[in-house]
Amino acid sequence: MAEEAKSSGGDSAVVAAQSHGPDLSSAGAAVISSDAVQNPGLPPHRKRVTELDPKKEKSAERAVYSLFYLSIVGSLGSVLAYMFFPIETGDPAAIRLHTIFVGSGMALALLALGIGAVHWGKSLMSDVEAIDLRHPTPSDEETRETAAEVFAVADEESGFSRRTLVRNSLLGALIAFPLPGITLLRSLAPQDIDPVEVLRHTMWDKGIRLARDNGGHKVGEAIRAADVTVGSVFHVVPENLGTAKDVLNEKAKAIVLLIRLDEKDLKERPERKDWSYNGIVAYSKVCTHVGCPVALNEQHTHHLLCPCHQSQFDVADEAKVIFGPAKRPLPQLPITVDADGYLIARSDFTEPVGPSYWERLK
């Protein structure tokens, strides 16, 4: 039950609420003020200089489309810089110039496009304060027709269709802006060389010993088969890696995981029986999804996990994909031992290492 009480010395009313049933909490009170602050509404609209002076409006329009054209120049300049300042030689000075000019062109394109869009909105588009109320979806037919009408009004107020130079320069800038990024994709593959052939051949060859990977350019000692115990994992590179002209690039293709399993757990096709040695198997460490390093080994399940996108490979079953986005097994390196008991490669990989999209080219 609620009671109303009015104080004798004030202009406010106090509403007290009394609960029914057991008194579990104290009664609450709310003060309803009779002189609450009123909504002042929106301030008077102040016209911009472009609305008062046609010359200023025309000047602002020229500034907007000039910025959009400048964005196009930056995008095309970045593409030209990519072409005329190559970095394939590896010369630090060439790389520095390439980075400066390509980066400057892309920065100019993005900056001019952004400033032009902001300047257009601030100086030329309709400057009317409005409140849009959120409504449940989906809207009825009348509301959708009203929305279409709003778009038509917005087009009229912004001058998108009417200001052809602004519109066309904006469209040109938006079309040109992605070009530098698309051009840079060319650097993901070697020039004038078939990438399939590049990835098909590594520094592994018949008789090359398997050595520990000590990180970076460092190559550790060769590995004896007797040192590889069941369940152990070695990160391996070719023993002759240090002789490569480009050590890191060659290492990126040739890195291998060496794992020893119980021989009875291995599922090998007859033609691959001699690719392992006493339960020791070697697989490419490069994930066949997008080339991340597969380095997490679940010893009890014999699963290799790629930490990037969670592809999983079954080491016991020729590293076949059992989960994730990878589309093919990890390439296996055929191995055996030499006269001194060191693990050696029987040959190079029999298929390209790395992302499986290279297969589609053949």
C-alpha positions, 0 to 999 in steps of 0.5 A: 500500500502506498501513502502520499504525504505533502510537507508543509514547508516545501514544494515537493511531494514525497512518495513512500512505499510500504511492502506487503508481507514480511518486512525484509527491507526498509521502506524507500522514498523518492523525491519528485521535484516540481522544478526539474530542469527542462530540456533546453533543446538544440541551440540555434543553427549557425550557418557555415561560411560556405552556406553564406558565400557561394565563392567559399562553397566553390573554393571548398568544393575545389579543395575536396576534389583536389585532395581526392586527386592527390590521393590518386597521385599518392596511390599511383606514385606508390605503385611506380616506386615499387617498380622503379626501386626494386629490392631483389638485390638485397642492397640496404640502400635500395631497400631504404629508398623502396621503403621510403617512397612506397610508404610515402605514397601509401601514406599520402593516398590515405591521408589525402583521402581521409582529409578530403572526406572530412572536409567534404562533410564539414564544409559541403554536406548538409549541416542540420541537427537531427535525432534518429530513433531506433526501431524494431526490425524488420521494418514495414513497407512504409518504413522501407520506402521512407528509408529510400526517400531518406537516401534520396534526400541525403544524396541531394543534400550532400551533392553526391550526384550533383557535384560531379567533380567531387564524386568522380574524384572520390571514386577514383581515389577509392579505386586507386587506393588499394593498388599499392597493396595489390602491387605489394602482393607481387613480392610474396613470390620470387620474380622470374622463377616458378614458385612451385619449383622454388618450394619443391627443392630444398637443401636436403639431398641424399646423404645430408646429415640431420643437425640440430637447429640452434636458432637463426643462422646457427647449425648444431651438431649432427644427430645419431639415431641412438640419441633419439628416444621414443617420444622425443622431438628434435628441431632439425635443419640440414647440416650444410645449411651454413653454406647457403647463400641465403641461410634464412630463406633456405632454412624456412623451406628445409626446417624439419621435426624429427620424432621417434614413435614406437614402431608398432604405432606407425601406419606406413604404406608399403612404398614408404616403409624405408622412409623411417628408421626404427620408428624415427620419422621426419616431417616438414615443420612448415604447415600446409595451410599458410606456412606457419611453423608446426611445433606443438607435439602431443606425445600421447596422441602423436598429434602435431598442432599448428598454433596459428589456425589449429590444424592438427596432423597425425604423425603416426599416420603419415602426418595426415590432417585430422583437424583444421583448415590445412588441406594436405599432410605435412611432406615427409623427408625420407631418412636412414643412417650412415655408417657412423650411425648418424641420421641422413636424408635419403633424398629431398622432399618428394613434394613442395613444402608449405601452403597447399595452394602451390599444388593448384598450379600443377 
